[in-house]
Amino acid sequence: MINQEILDEIKKLDINERLAIIEEVLNMIRNDLHLSEQIKIIRNKISLEKAAKELLVDYLSDKELTAFKSLDGEDFHV
């Protein structure tokens, strides 16, 4: 069904039926947007985890990256 056919069918409905359809369509769009945002968050997290795993050897052995490790036992005062 093309857009114009859908609109022609909607025109045949009374105002309450039209509003109910609009509300349902808006809810579907909100759900799709929410799902899309959740997918972005998950993809970003996976990307960050992958990058961290790839750099793990460097973080464990590179002296420049582990310089502050010597302070791990120190008390921290504000």
C-alpha positions as protocol buffer text, in pm:
chain_id: "A"
residue {
  index: 1
  type: MET
  ca { x: 0 y: 0 z: 0 }
}
residue {
  index: 2
  type: ILE
  ca { x: 145 y: 335 z: -96 }
}
residue {
  index: 3
  type: ASN
  ca { x: 131 y: 646 z: 121 }
}
residue {
  index: 4
  type: GLN
  ca { x: -160 y: 806 z: -65 }
}
residue {
  index: 5
  type: GLU
  ca { x: -369 y: 491 z: -31 }
}
residue {
  index: 6
  type: ILE
  ca { x: -298 y: 484 z: 342 }
}
residue {
  index: 7
  type: LEU
  ca { x: -395 y: 850 z: 376 }
}
residue {
  index: 8
  type: ASP
  ca { x: -714 y: 795 z: 173 }
}
residue {
  index: 9
  type: GLU
  ca { x: -815 y: 513 z: 407 }
}
residue {
  index: 10
  type: ILE
  ca { x: -738 y: 723 z: 714 }
}
residue {
  index: 11
  type: LYS
  ca { x: -959 y: 1003 z: 579 }
}
residue {
  index: 12
  type: LYS
  ca { x: -1252 y: 762 z: 595 }
}
residue {
  index: 13
  type: LEU
  ca { x: -1214 y: 725 z: 972 }
}
residue {
  index: 14
  type: ASP
  ca { x: -1367 y: 948 z: 1235 }
}
residue {
  index: 15
  type: ILE
  ca { x: -1146 y: 1182 z: 1437 }
}
residue {
  index: 16
  type: ASN
  ca { x: -1113 y: 948 z: 1737 }
}
residue {
  index: 17
  type: GLU
  ca { x: -1000 y: 662 z: 1516 }
}
residue {
  index: 18
  type: ARG
  ca { x: -752 y: 891 z: 1342 }
}
residue {
  index: 19
  type: LEU
  ca { x: -611 y: 1006 z: 1676 }
}
residue {
  index: 20
  type: ALA
  ca { x: -579 y: 646 z: 1794 }
}
residue {
  index: 21
  type: ILE
  ca { x: -383 y: 560 z: 1480 }
}
residue {
  index: 22
  type: ILE
  ca { x: -158 y: 864 z: 1521 }
}
residue {
  index: 23
  type: GLU
  ca { x: -87 y: 770 z: 1882 }
}
residue {
  index: 24
  type: GLU
  ca { x: -4 y: 413 z: 1786 }
}
residue {
  index: 25
  type: VAL
  ca { x: 228 y: 526 z: 1505 }
}
residue {
  index: 26
  type: LEU
  ca { x: 402 y: 771 z: 1739 }
}
residue {
  index: 27
  type: ASN
  ca { x: 449 y: 493 z: 1994 }
}
residue {
  index: 28
  type: MET
  ca { x: 600 y: 269 z: 1725 }
}
residue {
  index: 29
  type: ILE
  ca { x: 839 y: 548 z: 1624 }
}
residue {
  index: 30
  type: ARG
  ca { x: 938 y: 613 z: 1987 }
}
residue {
  index: 31
  type: ASN
  ca { x: 1004 y: 243 z: 2038 }
}
residue {
  index: 32
  type: ASP
  ca { x: 1214 y: 227 z: 1721 }
}
residue {
  index: 33
  type: LEU
  ca { x: 1415 y: 533 z: 1827 }
}
residue {
  index: 34
  type: HIS
  ca { x: 1469 y: 391 z: 2175 }
}
residue {
  index: 35
  type: LEU
  ca { x: 1579 y: 59 z: 2030 }
}
residue {
  index: 36
  type: SER
  ca { x: 1810 y: 238 z: 1788 }
}
residue {
  index: 37
  type: GLU
  ca { x: 1968 y: 432 z: 2075 }
}
residue {
  index: 38
  type: GLN
  ca { x: 2015 y: 113 z: 2276 }
}
residue {
  index: 39
  type: ILE
  ca { x: 2186 y: -50 z: 1977 }
}
residue {
  index: 40
  type: LYS
  ca { x: 2423 y: 248 z: 1949 }
}
residue {
  index: 41
  type: ILE
  ca { x: 2509 y: 222 z: 2318 }
}
residue {
  index: 42
  type: ILE
  ca { x: 2578 y: -151 z: 2290 }
}
residue {
  index: 43
  type: ARG
  ca { x: 2791 y: -106 z: 1977 }
}
residue {
  index: 44
  type: ASN
  ca { x: 2990 y: 169 z: 2147 }
}
residue {
  index: 45
  type: LYS
  ca { x: 3047 y: -47 z: 2454 }
}
residue {
  index: 46
  type: ILE
  ca { x: 3162 y: -340 z: 2239 }
}
residue {
  index: 47
  type: SER
  ca { x: 3396 y: -109 z: 2049 }
}
residue {
  index: 48
  type: LEU
  ca { x: 3546 y: 25 z: 2372 }
}
residue {
  index: 49
  type: GLU
  ca { x: 3588 y: -326 z: 2514 }
}
residue {
  index: 50
  type: LYS
  ca { x: 3761 y: -439 z: 2194 }
}
residue {
  index: 51
  type: ALA
  ca { x: 3997 y: -140 z: 2204 }
}
residue {
  index: 52
  type: ALA
  ca { x: 4077 y: -203 z: 2571 }
}
residue {
  index: 53
  type: LYS
  ca { x: 4156 y: -569 z: 2502 }
}
residue {
  index: 54
  type: GLU
  ca { x: 4381 y: -473 z: 2211 }
}
residue {
  index: 55
  type: LEU
  ca { x: 4575 y: -233 z: 2434 }
}
residue {
  index: 56
  type: LEU
  ca { x: 4590 y: -458 z: 2739 }
}
residue {
  index: 57
  type: VAL
  ca { x: 4948 y: -574 z: 2675 }
}
residue {
  index: 58
  type: ASP
  ca { x: 5062 y: -212 z: 2643 }
}
residue {
  index: 59
  type: TYR
  ca { x: 4887 y: -112 z: 2964 }
}
residue {
  index: 60
  type: LEU
  ca { x: 5047 y: -399 z: 3151 }
}
residue {
  index: 61
  type: SER
  ca { x: 5403 y: -354 z: 3025 }
}
residue {
  index: 62
  type: ASP
  ca { x: 5468 y: -6 z: 2882 }
}
residue {
  index: 63
  type: LYS
  ca { x: 5656 y: 191 z: 3149 }
}
residue {
  index: 64
  type: GLU
  ca { x: 5504 y: 521 z: 3036 }
}
residue {
  index: 65
  type: LEU
  ca { x: 5155 y: 381 z: 3079 }
}
residue {
  index: 66
  type: THR
  ca { x: 5227 y: 217 z: 3414 }
}
residue {
  index: 67
  type: ALA
  ca { x: 5424 y: 503 z: 3576 }
}
residue {
  index: 68
  type: PHE
  ca { x: 5150 y: 591 z: 3823 }
}
residue {
  index: 69
  type: LYS
  ca { x: 5106 y: 228 z: 3927 }
}
residue {
  index: 70
  type: SER
  ca { x: 5379 y: 283 z: 4183 }
}
residue {
  index: 71
  type: LEU
  ca { x: 5135 y: 509 z: 4368 }
}
residue {
  index: 72
  type: ASP
  ca { x: 4872 y: 235 z: 4407 }
}
residue {
  index: 73
  type: GLY
  ca { x: 4963 y: 175 z: 4773 }
}
residue {
  index: 74
  type: GLU
  ca { x: 4968 y: 546 z: 4863 }
}
residue {
  index: 75
  type: ASP
  ca { x: 4688 y: 708 z: 5060 }
}
residue {
  index: 76
  type: PHE
  ca { x: 4492 y: 968 z: 4869 }
}
residue {
  index: 77
  type: HIS
  ca { x: 4401 y: 1292 z: 5050 }
}
residue {
  index: 78
  type: VAL
  ca { x: 4190 y: 1572 z: 4915 }
}
